[in-house]
């Protein structure tokens, strides 16, 4: 946590929960059981990523009264809950395509780089008494990570059922980044 002022009780509670959620996400994404399928591997690493966004959004809703940001958090909860259900359905269908060792190696090398950057950027996000701004500074690298992970998966042979899920992730997360960037500008915190 990098803060230069005394944190309020609300900010401390918000940040404590944020870092608990972040730590759980990192653990679950890095310890996911990977197989010979990029489709499977993407899903088992993205589900904890989405769950973290949902939990972080609920955490924000406990403290924020700013309606534009509350709408974004509610949108994250709805979209990522649906995305998790879609990915779980695809996994359950058994439609995970197998990949070559070379494809798996190239995919996972890039995935690991994306996750490392995302984890670092989220850990370095500002920790202050401005919970709304903190949430956006935390969520923007989280969304960027999802976009990059989805684009990475699209470079490889994957189950056809994963493609619309990836496209939906990219579209919704890019929209969310634009919305949060605009709100940070409104706050003068960009």
C-alpha positions as CSV (number, residue, x, y, z in Angstrom):
1,X,0.0,0.0,0.0
2,X,1.4,3.4,-0.9
3,X,-0.3,6.2,0.9
4,X,1.0,9.5,2.1
5,X,-1.9,10.5,4.4
6,X,-3.7,9.0,7.3
7,X,-6.4,6.7,6.0
8,X,-9.9,6.9,7.2
9,X,-11.5,3.8,8.7
10,X,-13.7,3.4,5.6
11,X,-10.6,3.6,3.3
12,X,-8.7,1.1,5.5
13,X,-11.6,-1.3,5.4
14,X,-12.1,-0.9,1.6
15,X,-8.4,-1.4,0.9
16,X,-8.1,-4.4,3.3
17,X,-10.9,-6.1,1.4
18,X,-9.4,-5.1,-2.0
19,X,-6.0,-6.6,-1.2
20,X,-7.7,-9.8,0.2
21,X,-9.6,-10.2,-3.1
22,X,-6.5,-9.4,-5.1
23,X,-4.4,-12.0,-3.2
24,X,-7.1,-14.6,-3.7
25,X,-7.2,-13.8,-7.5
26,X,-3.5,-14.0,-7.9
27,X,-3.3,-17.4,-6.0
28,X,-6.2,-18.9,-8.0
29,X,-5.0,-17.7,-11.3
30,X,-1.4,-18.8,-10.8
31,X,-2.3,-22.2,-9.2
32,X,-5.0,-23.1,-11.8
33,X,-4.7,-26.6,-13.1
34,X,-3.6,-26.3,-16.7
35,X,-4.1,-29.0,-19.4
36,X,-3.3,-29.5,-23.0
37,X,-6.1,-27.2,-24.1
38,X,-5.8,-23.4,-24.4
39,X,-9.6,-23.1,-24.2
40,X,-9.6,-24.9,-20.8
41,X,-6.5,-23.0,-19.6
42,X,-8.0,-19.6,-20.5
43,X,-11.3,-20.4,-18.7
44,X,-9.7,-21.8,-15.5
45,X,-7.6,-18.7,-15.2
46,X,-10.3,-16.2,-16.3
47,X,-13.0,-17.4,-14.0
48,X,-11.0,-16.3,-10.8
49,X,-10.2,-13.1,-12.6
50,X,-13.9,-12.4,-13.2
51,X,-14.8,-13.4,-9.7
52,X,-12.3,-10.9,-8.3
53,X,-13.9,-8.1,-10.4
54,X,-17.3,-9.0,-9.1
55,X,-16.0,-9.1,-5.5
56,X,-14.1,-5.8,-6.0
57,X,-17.3,-4.2,-7.4
58,X,-19.4,-5.4,-4.4
59,X,-16.7,-4.0,-2.2
60,X,-16.9,-0.6,-3.9
61,X,-20.7,-0.6,-3.6
62,X,-20.3,-0.8,0.2
63,X,-18.5,2.6,0.3
64,X,-19.4,4.6,-2.8
65,X,-22.4,6.8,-3.3
66,X,-21.2,8.2,-6.7
67,X,-23.9,7.0,-9.0
68,X,-21.9,6.9,-12.3
69,X,-19.3,4.6,-10.6
70,X,-22.0,2.6,-8.9
71,X,-23.5,1.9,-12.4
72,X,-20.1,0.8,-13.7
73,X,-19.7,-1.6,-10.7
74,X,-23.2,-3.0,-11.2
75,X,-22.4,-3.5,-14.9
76,X,-19.2,-5.3,-14.1
77,X,-21.1,-7.6,-11.7
78,X,-23.8,-8.4,-14.3
79,X,-21.5,-8.9,-17.3
80,X,-18.9,-10.9,-15.6
81,X,-21.4,-13.1,-13.8
82,X,-22.8,-14.0,-17.3
83,X,-19.3,-14.5,-18.7
84,X,-18.5,-17.0,-15.9
85,X,-21.7,-18.9,-16.6
86,X,-20.9,-19.0,-20.3
87,X,-17.4,-20.3,-19.6
88,X,-18.6,-22.9,-17.1
89,X,-21.1,-24.1,-19.7
90,X,-18.4,-24.4,-22.3
91,X,-16.2,-26.3,-19.9
92,X,-19.0,-28.7,-18.9
93,X,-19.8,-29.4,-22.6
94,X,-16.4,-31.0,-23.0
95,X,-15.7,-28.9,-26.1
96,X,-12.2,-28.0,-25.2
97,X,-9.9,-28.3,-28.1
98,X,-6.4,-29.8,-27.6
99,X,-3.3,-27.8,-28.6
100,X,0.2,-28.7,-29.5
101,X,3.1,-28.3,-27.0
102,X,4.4,-25.3,-29.0
103,X,1.0,-23.6,-29.0
104,X,0.6,-24.2,-25.3
105,X,4.1,-22.9,-24.6
106,X,3.7,-19.7,-26.6
107,X,0.2,-19.0,-25.3
108,X,1.2,-19.6,-21.6
109,X,4.4,-17.5,-21.9
110,X,2.4,-14.5,-23.0
111,X,-0.4,-15.2,-20.5
112,X,2.2,-15.3,-17.7
113,X,3.6,-11.9,-18.9
114,X,0.2,-10.3,-19.0
115,X,-0.7,-11.6,-15.5
116,X,2.6,-10.5,-14.0
117,X,2.1,-6.9,-15.3
118,X,-1.6,-6.9,-14.2
119,X,-0.8,-8.1,-10.7
120,X,2.0,-5.6,-10.3
121,X,-0.1,-2.7,-11.7
122,X,-3.0,-3.5,-9.4
123,X,-0.7,-3.9,-6.4
124,X,0.8,-0.4,-7.1
125,X,-2.6,1.3,-7.5
126,X,-3.0,4.3,-5.4
127,X,-4.2,3.7,-1.8
128,X,-5.9,6.8,-0.5
129,X,-9.0,8.2,1.1
130,X,-10.5,8.6,-2.4
131,X,-12.1,5.2,-2.7
132,X,-13.8,5.9,-6.0
133,X,-10.6,6.9,-7.6
134,X,-8.7,4.0,-6.0
135,X,-11.3,1.5,-7.4
136,X,-10.9,2.9,-10.9
137,X,-7.1,2.8,-10.7
138,X,-7.3,-0.8,-9.5
139,X,-9.9,-1.9,-12.0
140,X,-8.4,-0.3,-15.2
141,X,-5.3,-2.6,-15.1
142,X,-7.6,-5.5,-14.2
143,X,-9.7,-4.8,-17.3
144,X,-6.6,-4.2,-19.5
145,X,-5.4,-7.6,-18.4
146,X,-8.7,-9.3,-19.4
147,X,-8.5,-7.6,-22.9
148,X,-4.9,-8.7,-23.4
149,X,-5.5,-12.2,-22.2
150,X,-8.5,-12.5,-24.5
151,X,-6.6,-11.2,-27.5
152,X,-3.8,-13.6,-26.7
153,X,-6.2,-16.6,-26.7
154,X,-7.6,-15.5,-30.1
155,X,-4.2,-15.9,-31.6
156,X,-4.4,-19.7,-31.2
157,X,-6.7,-22.6,-32.2
158,X,-9.4,-22.6,-29.6
159,X,-13.0,-24.0,-29.2
160,X,-15.4,-22.1,-31.5
161,X,-17.6,-21.6,-28.4
162,X,-14.9,-19.5,-26.7
163,X,-14.7,-17.0,-29.5
164,X,-17.9,-15.1,-28.7
165,X,-17.0,-15.1,-25.0
166,X,-13.6,-13.5,-25.8
167,X,-15.2,-11.0,-28.1
168,X,-17.7,-10.0,-25.4
169,X,-14.9,-9.7,-22.8
170,X,-12.9,-7.4,-25.1
171,X,-15.9,-5.2,-25.9
172,X,-17.2,-4.9,-22.3
173,X,-13.7,-4.4,-20.7
174,X,-12.6,-1.8,-23.3
175,X,-15.9,0.1,-22.8
176,X,-15.3,-0.1,-19.0
177,X,-11.8,1.3,-19.4
178,X,-13.1,4.2,-21.4
179,X,-15.8,5.0,-18.9
180,X,-13.4,4.8,-15.9
181,X,-10.8,7.0,-17.7
182,X,-13.5,9.6,-18.3
183,X,-14.6,9.5,-14.7
184,X,-11.0,9.8,-13.4
185,X,-10.7,12.9,-15.7
186,X,-13.9,14.3,-14.2
187,X,-12.4,13.9,-10.8
188,X,-9.1,15.5,-11.9
189,X,-7.3,12.3,-10.9
190,X,-6.1,11.0,-14.3
